[in-house]
Each structure stands twice: as C-alpha cells, then as structure tokens.
Amino acid sequence: METSSALSEAATYLSTSSSLAKLPNATKLELYGLYKFLTVDRAPQNSRPSLFDMTARAKWDAWSTTGKRYEGRIEDAERRYLDIAGELGWVPGTSIEPKTWIKGMPPGDVWDDELGVTVSSSVGPIGSGMGTSVSAITRPVVDDGKTETLHELAIRGDLVKISLFLAMRPLDVNQRDDFGYTALHLACDRGSLPVVKVLVQNGADPSLKDPDDLTVAELAQIAGHGDICEFLQKTSAIM
C-alpha cells in the first residue's frame, strides 16, 4: 500500500522518540492499529491470536478495531496518526534516520519492526480510544510440585489427568480463575475437544461469558477450532 511522505516521516520520528516509552499501552496500540491499517491492509487477514499470547492478541484487536472504525475514511485515519505524532513532538517536514531501539525502554517490551512502537508484554485492559479490552490470562503452568488446578489441566489439555481430577474431587466446574475464566473457556481457546467434552459432561456451562463478554463458542470460533464449535452447537441444541 502506498504511504504518504508525512506518514513515513511521522512513523520514522516515532521509531526514535524516547517519549514513546512513557505512553500508555492504549495509545501505543492505537498507533499500531492505525499504522497497519494505513500501510499493510484494512484489517488483519490471519485469525485472532490465542488468549495465551496477549501482546499479539492486543495488537490484532487494535488493528481490527481501527479497520472497523475508519472503514472508508482513510484520510481520517492518517490525520489521527499524524495528530498523535504531533502531540509527541513530531514536526512535519522533519527527516530523521530510524533507530533500532529506544534508550530506556523497559525490559520485556516487545519491539515491532513494522512500526517502531513497543507494546508492553504485560498487556492489561485497554481503555479510552480503543473500543475493546484485553484481559490478562493465566501464566504458563510451571511444574513446581504444587497441586494442579482444574484450570491448569484445561490449559495443558491433559484428558487423563482432568478426568481423574473431576472424578476424585467434588468442585464447582464453572469456578472462575483469578482472571475471570472458567476451565471451559481455557480449553476452548486451546482447542482441546476431548477436554471440552469431559468438562461439559461434568456440568461446565457453555453459556458463561469471559471477561471480554465472549462465550466459549465465540472463543472457539475466533481461535479457529471448528470441531469445538460444532460440538458446542450440538450440545446447545440438546440442552
């Protein structure tokens, strides 16, 4: 896609500006979405990343949201991008050599070569200006000798262990973890149909929504797990 000289200048400036390090994630993600919309495509062409890659998921959402917001309004999108760059000190007509990193950027931030803007790997809720929110999710399971939880087993997709767990422990299968997800939410996002089946057979409620207001069927659909979607549709018809 053709890029205007002003957009190229602004993007180059942003790739070198130390002020970006202090920006909230919401603004960084808005810049990311605008840039991708203006230079790559009007919307992402790949499927939405998993809950377990929150940075990639947040970027995908930012791009997708931008595409919907500025559909048919390319000039407005570019004007918004340039306005943000101007607020951060960019002066039209200024030419700067791009740098590969910004001094003082916090460790753990993810560098995006296409944009020159970092988005923290500890992405939290996205606030004003984005029209979407991203919730943190359970950290990767570490085998440290502690008792495994239902949610951890759902993440791992271990059918044998989760079946034994449910058989041996009386519990609320619809209990949410610290981030608002049920075990069924996690299994549907991970794409483990056998685990999804055993959870539903043990009383997991497919109608419960996650912190992003998505049902398990919607999570499975977004993640591209057609077999789980089909199973949940049949289950819903029976119920």
C-alpha positions in Angstrom: 0.0 0.0 0.0 1.3 3.5 -0.9 2.4 5.6 2.1 2.4 9.3 2.1 5.6 11.2 2.9 4.0 12.7 6.0 3.1 9.3 7.3 6.6 8.0 6.6 8.1 11.0 8.4 5.9 10.6 11.4 6.5 6.9 11.7 10.2 7.4 11.5 10.0 10.1 14.2 8.0 7.8 16.4 10.6 5.0 16.0 13.2 7.3 17.5 11.2 9.2 20.1 12.0 8.4 23.7 8.6 9.8 24.7 7.0 6.5 23.5 8.4 4.7 26.5 6.1 6.7 28.7 3.0 6.3 26.6 0.1 4.1 27.9 -0.4 0.8 26.1 -3.8 2.1 24.8 -2.0 4.9 22.8 0.7 2.6 21.6 -1.9 0.1 20.4 -3.9 2.8 18.7 -0.8 3.9 16.8 -0.1 0.3 15.9 -3.6 -0.2 14.6 -3.6 3.0 12.6 -0.2 2.3 11.0 -1.1 -1.3 10.0 -4.4 0.0 8.6 -2.7 2.6 6.5 0.3 0.7 5.3 -0.5 -3.1 5.3 -4.2 -3.9 4.9 -7.5 -2.6 6.2 -7.8 -5.5 8.6 -5.7 -8.4 9.8 -6.0 -11.4 7.5 -4.9 -14.0 10.0 -7.0 -15.5 12.8 -7.1 -13.8 16.2 -4.2 -14.9 18.4 -4.8 -17.1 21.4 -5.6 -15.7 24.9 -2.1 -17.0 25.9 -0.3 -14.6 23.6 -1.8 -11.4 25.0 0.6 -9.0 23.2 -0.2 -10.4 19.8 -3.9 -10.6 20.6 -3.9 -6.9 21.7 -2.2 -5.8 18.5 -4.6 -7.9 16.4 -7.5 -6.3 18.2 -6.1 -2.8 17.8 -5.7 -3.3 14.0 -9.1 -4.9 13.7 -10.8 -2.2 15.7 -9.1 0.5 13.6 -10.3 -1.2 10.4 -13.9 -1.1 11.6 -13.7 2.5 12.9 -12.1 4.0 9.9 -13.8 2.0 7.1 -14.0 4.2 4.1 -12.2 7.0 6.0 -8.5 6.6 5.2 -7.8 10.3 5.3 -9.3 10.5 8.8 -7.1 7.6 10.0 -3.9 9.2 8.7 -4.9 12.5 10.2 -5.4 10.8 13.6 -2.0 9.1 13.3 -0.3 12.4 12.4 -2.1 14.2 15.2 -0.8 11.8 17.8 2.8 12.1 16.4 2.5 15.8 16.5 1.4 15.7 20.2 4.6 13.7 20.8 6.8 16.3 19.2 6.9 15.4 15.5 7.2 18.4 13.2 6.1 18.0 9.6 8.9 18.1 7.2 11.4 16.7 9.7 13.6 13.9 8.4 15.2 11.5 10.9 17.2 8.4 10.5 15.4 5.4 12.0 17.0 3.8 15.1 16.6 0.2 16.1 15.8 0.8 19.7 14.8 3.4 22.2 17.2 4.1 25.1 15.5 3.5 28.4 12.7 1.2 27.1 11.7 -1.2 29.9 13.0 -4.7 29.6 10.3 -7.2 28.4 8.7 -4.8 26.0 8.1 -6.2 22.5 9.6 -4.3 19.6 7.6 -4.1 16.5 9.9 -3.5 13.5 7.0 -2.6 11.2 6.0 0.3 13.4 8.8 1.3 15.7 6.5 1.3 18.7 6.8 -1.1 21.7 3.8 -2.6 23.4 4.4 -4.0 26.9 4.3 -7.8 27.2 2.3 -7.3 30.3 -0.7 -6.0 28.4 -3.6 -5.1 30.6 -7.0 -3.6 29.9 -7.1 -1.2 27.0 -9.0 1.9 27.9 -10.2 5.0 26.0 -9.9 5.3 22.3 -9.7 1.6 21.5 -13.3 0.3 21.8 -12.0 -3.1 23.0 -10.4 -4.6 26.1 -7.9 -7.3 26.6 -7.7 -9.2 29.9 -4.6 -10.9 31.3 -4.7 -14.7 31.4 -3.2 -17.4 33.5 0.6 -17.5 33.3 2.2 -20.6 31.8 1.9 -23.5 34.1 5.1 -24.4 36.0 5.7 -27.8 37.4 6.9 -26.8 40.9 5.4 -29.7 42.8 2.2 -27.8 43.8 -1.2 -29.4 43.4 -2.5 -28.8 39.9 -5.8 -26.9 39.4 -8.6 -27.6 37.1 -7.7 -24.6 35.1 -4.1 -25.6 34.7 -5.1 -29.0 33.5 -7.5 -27.4 31.0 -4.7 -25.3 29.6 -2.5 -28.4 29.3 -5.2 -30.4 27.6 -4.4 -33.4 29.6 -7.6 -35.6 29.2 -6.5 -38.4 31.6 -5.5 -36.1 34.5 -8.5 -33.8 34.1 -10.9 -36.9 34.1 -9.3 -38.2 37.2 -9.3 -34.8 38.8 -13.1 -34.4 38.2 -13.8 -37.9 39.4 -11.8 -37.6 42.7 -12.7 -34.0 43.7 -16.1 -32.5 44.3 -15.9 -29.0 43.0 -17.7 -26.3 41.0 -16.6 -27.0 37.4 -17.7 -23.4 36.5 -15.5 -21.7 39.0 -13.5 -18.9 37.5 -9.8 -18.3 38.0 -8.3 -15.0 39.2 -8.7 -13.6 35.7 -12.3 -14.5 35.2 -12.0 -17.6 33.0 -13.6 -21.0 33.6 -11.8 -24.2 32.7 -14.1 -24.5 29.7 -13.1 -21.1 28.4 -9.4 -22.1 28.5 -10.0 -25.5 26.9 -12.0 -23.9 24.1 -9.3 -21.4 23.4 -6.5 -24.0 23.5 -8.5 -26.2 21.1 -8.7 -29.4 23.1 -12.0 -31.0 22.1 -11.7 -34.1 24.4 -11.2 -31.8 27.4 -14.1 -29.6 26.3 -16.3 -32.7 26.1 -15.4 -34.1 29.5 -15.9 -30.6 31.1 -19.3 -30.3 29.6 -20.2 -33.8 30.6 -19.3 -32.8 34.2 -21.5 -29.8 34.2 -19.4 -27.0 32.6 -21.8 -24.3 31.4 -21.1 -23.2 27.7 -23.3 -20.1 28.1 -20.9 -18.4 30.6 -19.1 -15.4 29.2 -15.4 -14.5 29.7 -14.1 -11.0 30.8 -14.3 -9.9 27.2 -18.0 -10.8 27.1 -17.4 -13.8 24.9 -19.0 -17.3 25.2 -16.9 -20.4 24.9 -18.3 -21.0 21.4 -17.3 -17.5 20.4 -13.8 -18.1 21.7 -13.5 -21.4 19.8 -14.7 -19.7 16.6 -12.3 -16.8 16.9 -9.4 -19.3 17.5 -10.4 -21.3 14.5 -11.4 -24.5 16.3 -14.3 -25.7 14.1 -14.6 -29.1 15.7 -15.3 -27.5 19.1 -17.8 -25.1 17.6 -19.6 -28.0 16.0 -19.7 -29.9 19.3 -20.9 -26.9 21.3 -23.7 -26.2 18.7 -24.9 -29.8 19.1 -24.7 -29.6 22.8 -26.7 -26.3 22.8 -29.4 -28.0 20.6 -29.7 -30.9 23.0 -29.8 -28.6 26.1 
